[in-house]
Amino acid sequence: MTKTKYYNFNGFNAQTGEFDPNRYVIVDEQSGRYIDVGKGEGPDIENAINMAGKYIMPGLINAHIHIDSDVNHEFGKEKFGVDSDEEHVRAAIVAEHNMKKMLHHGVMVVRNVGTARMTDIEIARMQREGGIQGPMMVASGAAFSMTGGHGSNGGGIEVDGVDEVRKAVRQAMKGGAQVIKFMVTGGVSAGDFETPDQVQLNEDEVRAGVIEAHKKGIKVAAHAQGAEGIKIAVRAGVDSVEHAFHIDDESIELMKNKGTSVIPTMIAMKRIIDRPDEVPSWMIERAITHWEAHQKSIEKAAAAGVNIVMGTDSGTPFNGFGNESAVEMDMMVEFGHMTPQQVLKSATVNAAKMMGINDNYGAIEVGQYADFIVIRENPINNMKVLQQEQKQIFQHGHAVIR
């Protein structure tokens, strides 16, 4: 058994969100897990590396991506879904490239919430088997929408009524879905025919899917942007609300009572706002209209104690798979007015708990996978340090070669 000790570093504390000085860990490189964690130099072993006061934190967890989307396509040709075998081949190759790119930027776990032809389920399987390099993925397969609803023209599954929802969710889980995604409201970029405030799936439809998923221990995510859609999703029992532009006091109370998490994906709308000459005018208008409310909603929810989890919605216009996770974290501080400690927890321990994987990921603890990032500066003082190329990345105790 090959063991390596890393010592003399400032280690992330998952309880406080701070960095504790003078820490050590011992990694079993065969299992890829921490076998000892503590303060001081720790026991003497042959392989020992002095980290010289650097900062070590768990690898990032990004809870909202669309792995097979090619954001390098010219706008208007870019889409989540595929309509032919040829496009499906391209989507699979793009997904493999995106997986590798995210790992190289320190993202160790991703939750994919919407793809076409179940591409992400097979990509996730290949990653677990060691067939491709990338983060561990929790995969949804295709998302569910009403007929003609948000995402229905991008490979989504159209469902109308409780019976159709129940059947489709059971079928998705049979096919390997590890999370279920519902499109409860309209959105920003789908088309000029819908808005984020539109409610699209009914509460009884979402609840039927939640019941089926929870029977098998599968989590449920809901795309919900307008206030009424958010409340429908939370009352129906979803585990997370994605985007959540308009969170009111009633929504916050519901979320706290039910333990619902929010994934803001602030970067998705900002990337559109920053490209006014490259997207349709209706999209810019829609993004700007909801941007200020979005910022206030996240600030309010975080201050009230709602569990906030980091996600980027990578795969949407101009929103790629490189350092976007680190950019999102910086934006959560700047625009969501969250503390750096809250943000660091949102991308590690909070995300792991929300996804039900906290036995293996999200903290530097004995028994967890040794997936970690080494940086020279405290991100609490400067969150932008996570965007720098100089950081070192380890997956299961092994250095990631970039």
Residue pairs with C-beta under 8 A, 6 or more apart in sequence:
1 28
1 30
2 28
2 29
2 30
2 47
3 26
3 27
3 28
3 29
3 35
3 45
3 47
4 26
4 27
4 29
4 45
4 47
4 48
4 49
4 397
5 24
5 25
5 26
5 27
5 36
5 42
5 43
5 45
5 47
5 48
5 49
6 24
6 25
6 26
6 27
6 48
6 49
6 51
6 56
7 23
7 24
7 25
7 40
7 41
7 42
7 48
7 49
7 50
7 51
8 22
8 24
8 41
8 50
8 51
8 52
8 53
9 23
9 24
9 51
9 52
9 53
9 54
9 55
9 56
9 374
10 19
10 20
10 21
10 22
10 23
10 53
10 54
10 55
10 56
10 378
11 19
11 20
11 23
11 25
11 37
11 56
11 57
11 364
12 18
12 19
12 20
12 55
12 56
12 57
12 58
12 344
12 348
12 363
12 364
13 19
13 20
14 58
14 345
14 348
14 349
14 362
14 363
14 364
14 365
16 341
17 339
17 340
17 341
17 342
17 344
17 345
17 380
18 341
18 380
19 55
19 57
19 378
19 380
20 39
22 39
22 40
23 37
23 38
23 39
23 56
23 364
24 36
24 37
24 38
24 39
24 40
24 41
24 42
25 34
25 36
25 37
25 42
25 56
25 364
25 370
26 34
26 35
26 36
26 37
26 42
26 43
26 45
27 33
27 34
27 35
27 370
27 397
28 34
28 35
28 397
29 396
29 397
29 398
32 369
32 370
32 395
32 396
32 397
32 398
33 366
33 367
33 368
33 369
33 370
33 396
33 397
34 364
34 365
34 366
34 367
34 368
34 369
34 370
35 366
36 42
36 43
36 366
37 364
37 365
37 366
51 374
54 374
54 375
54 376
55 374
55 375
55 376
55 377
55 378
55 379
56 364
56 372
56 373
56 374
56 375
57 344
57 348
57 364
57 372
57 373
57 375
57 379
58 108
58 348
58 349
58 361
58 362
58 363
58 364
58 368
58 371
58 372
58 373
59 106
59 107
59 108
59 109
59 135
59 361
59 371
59 372
59 373
59 393
59 394
59 395
60 105
60 106
60 107
60 108
60 109
60 310
60 325
60 326
60 329
60 347
60 348
60 373
60 386
61 107
61 108
61 109
61 110
61 111
61 309
61 310
61 347
61 348
61 351
61 352
61 355
61 361
61 362
62 102
62 107
62 109
62 110
62 111
62 135
62 310
62 311
62 312
62 314
62 325
62 347
62 351
63 110
63 111
63 240
63 263
63 309
63 310
63 311
63 351
63 354
63 355
64 111
64 113
64 221
64 242
64 263
64 265
64 311
64 312
64 313
64 314
65 98
65 102
65 110
65 111
65 112
65 113
65 311
65 312
65 313
65 314
65 315
65 321
66 80
66 112
66 113
66 114
66 115
66 313
66 314
66 315
66 316
67 95
67 98
67 99
67 110
67 112
67 115
67 119
67 120
67 123
67 137
67 314
67 315
67 321
68 80
68 82
68 91
68 92
68 94
68 95
68 98
68 115
68 116
68 119
68 120
68 123
68 315
69 78
69 79
69 80
69 94
69 98
69 314
69 315
69 316
70 78
70 90
70 91
70 94
71 78
71 314
71 315
71 316
71 317
71 318
71 319
71 320
71 321
72 320
75 278
75 279
75 317
75 318
78 317
79 153
79 154
80 114
80 115
80 116
80 151
80 154
80 155
80 315
81 116
81 153
81 154
81 155
81 156
82 88
82 90
82 91
82 116
82 117
82 119
82 155
88 116
88 117
88 119
91 115
91 116
91 117
91 119
92 119
92 122
92 123
95 115
95 119
95 120
95 123
96 123
96 132
96 134
98 314
98 315
98 320
98 321
99 110
99 123
99 127
99 132
99 133
99 134
99 135
99 137
100 132
100 133
100 134
101 320
101 321
101 322
102 110
102 134
102 135
102 314
102 321
102 322
102 325
103 133
103 134
103 135
103 393
103 395
103 400
104 393
104 400
104 402
105 322
105 323
105 325
105 326
105 393
106 325
106 326
106 373
106 386
106 391
106 393
107 135
107 325
108 135
108 136
108 361
108 369
108 371
108 395
109 135
109 136
109 137
109 138
109 351
109 352
109 355
109 357
109 361
109 371
110 135
110 136
110 137
110 138
111 137
111 138
111 140
111 179
111 221
111 311
111 355
112 120
112 123
112 124
112 137
112 138
112 139
112 140
113 140
113 143
113 179
113 181
113 221
113 223
113 242
114 140
114 142
114 143
114 151
114 154
114 155
114 156
114 181
115 139
115 140
115 141
115 142
115 155
116 142
116 154
116 155
117 142
117 155
118 141
118 142
118 175
118 176
118 177
120 137
120 139
120 140
120 141
121 139
121 141
121 175
121 176
121 177
121 178
123 132
123 134
123 137
123 139
124 136
124 137
124 138
124 139
124 178
125 176
126 132
127 133
127 134
127 135
127 136
127 137
128 136
136 357
136 361
138 178
138 179
138 355
138 357
139 176
139 177
139 178
139 179
140 172
140 177
140 178
140 179
140 180
140 181
140 221
141 172
141 175
141 176
141 177
142 155
142 156
142 157
142 172
143 151
143 156
143 157
143 181
143 182
143 183
143 223
144 156
144 157
144 158
144 159
144 165
144 168
144 169
144 180
144 181
144 182
144 183
144 201
144 209
145 151
145 152
145 156
145 157
145 158
145 159
145 182
145 183
145 200
145 201
146 152
146 158
146 159
146 160
146 183
146 200
146 201
146 205
147 158
147 159
147 160
148 158
149 156
149 158
149 183
149 186
149 194
149 200
149 201
150 156
150 183
150 185
150 186
150 187
150 190
150 194
150 200
150 223
151 183
151 187
151 190
151 223
152 158
152 183
153 190
153 191
156 183
157 168
157 172
159 165
159 168
159 205
160 205
161 205
162 204
162 205
162 208
165 205
165 206
165 208
165 209
165 212
166 208
166 209
166 212
168 209
169 180
169 208
169 209
169 212
169 213
170 212
172 180
173 180
173 212
173 213
173 216
173 218
177 218
178 218
179 218
179 219
179 220
179 221
179 355
180 209
180 210
180 213
180 218
180 219
180 220
180 221
181 220
181 221
181 222
181 223
182 201
182 206
182 209
182 220
182 221
182 222
182 223
182 233
182 238
183 200
183 201
183 222
183 223
184 199
184 200
184 201
184 206
184 222
184 223
184 224
184 229
184 230
184 232
184 233
185 196
185 197
185 198
185 199
185 200
185 223
185 224
185 225
185 226
185 229
186 194
186 195
186 196
186 197
186 198
186 200
186 225
186 226
187 194
187 196
187 223
187 225
187 243
188 196
188 225
188 268
188 269
188 272
188 283
188 286
188 287
188 290
189 272
189 279
189 283
189 316
189 317
192 280
192 282
194 200
195 226
195 286
196 225
196 226
196 243
196 245
196 246
196 286
196 290
197 225
197 226
197 227
197 228
197 229
197 246
198 226
198 229
199 226
199 228
199 229
199 232
200 229
201 232
202 232
203 232
203 235
203 236
206 222
206 232
206 233
206 236
206 237
206 238
207 235
207 236
207 237
209 220
210 220
210 236
210 237
210 238
211 237
213 219
213 220
214 220
214 237
217 356
219 239
219 240
219 354
219 355
219 356
220 237
220 238
220 239
220 240
221 238
221 239
221 240
221 241
221 242
221 263
222 233
222 236
222 238
222 240
222 241
222 242
223 242
223 243
224 230
224 232
224 233
224 241
224 242
224 243
224 244
225 243
225 244
225 245
225 246
225 290
226 245
226 246
227 246
227 247
227 248
227 251
230 241
230 244
230 246
230 247
230 251
231 250
231 251
231 254
233 241
234 241
234 251
234 254
234 255
234 258
234 260
235 254
237 258
238 260
239 260
239 261
239 354
240 260
240 261
240 262
240 263
240 309
240 354
241 255
241 260
241 261
241 262
241 263
242 263
242 265
242 311
242 313
243 263
243 264
243 265
243 268
243 294
243 313
244 251
244 262
244 263
244 264
244 294
244 297
244 298
244 301
245 290
245 293
245 294
245 297
246 290
246 293
246 294
246 297
247 255
247 262
247 297
247 298
247 300
247 301
247 306
252 300
252 301
252 304
252 306
254 260
255 261
255 262
255 301
255 306
256 304
256 305
256 306
259 307
260 306
260 307
261 306
261 307
261 308
261 309
261 350
261 354
262 298
262 301
262 306
262 307
262 308
262 309
263 308
263 309
263 310
263 311
264 294
264 298
264 308
264 311
264 332
264 336
265 311
265 312
265 313
265 328
266 294
266 295
266 298
266 328
266 331
266 332
266 335
266 336
267 312
267 313
267 319
267 324
267 327
267 328
267 331
268 312
268 313
268 316
268 319
269 287
269 290
269 291
269 294
270 291
270 331
270 335
271 316
271 317
271 318
271 319
272 279
272 283
272 284
272 287
272 316
272 317
272 318
273 284
273 287
273 288
273 291
274 318
275 317
275 318
276 284
278 318
279 317
283 317
295 335
295 336
295 337
298 308
298 332
298 335
298 336
298 337
298 338
299 336
299 337
299 338
301 308
302 308
302 336
302 337
302 338
302 342
307 350
307 353
307 354
308 332
308 336
308 338
308 342
308 346
308 350
309 346
309 347
309 350
309 351
309 354
310 325
310 328
310 329
310 332
310 343
310 346
310 347
310 351
311 328
312 319
312 324
312 325
312 327
312 328
313 319
314 320
314 321
314 324
315 321
323 386
323 387
325 347
325 386
326 383
326 384
326 386
326 387
327 387
329 343
329 344
329 346
329 347
329 383
329 386
330 383
330 384
330 386
330 387
332 338
332 342
332 343
332 346
333 339
333 340
333 343
333 383
338 346
340 379
340 380
340 381
340 383
341 380
343 383
344 379
344 380
348 362
348 363
349 358
349 362
349 363
350 362
351 362
352 358
352 360
352 361
352 362
352 363
353 362
359 367
359 368
360 367
360 368
360 369
361 368
361 369
361 371
362 368
364 372
369 395
369 396
370 394
370 396
370 397
371 394
371 395
371 396
372 393
372 394
373 386
373 391
373 392
373 393
373 394
374 391
374 392
374 393
374 394
375 385
375 386
375 388
375 390
375 391
375 392
376 385
376 390
377 385
378 385
379 385
379 386
385 391
392 399
393 399
393 400
393 402
394 400
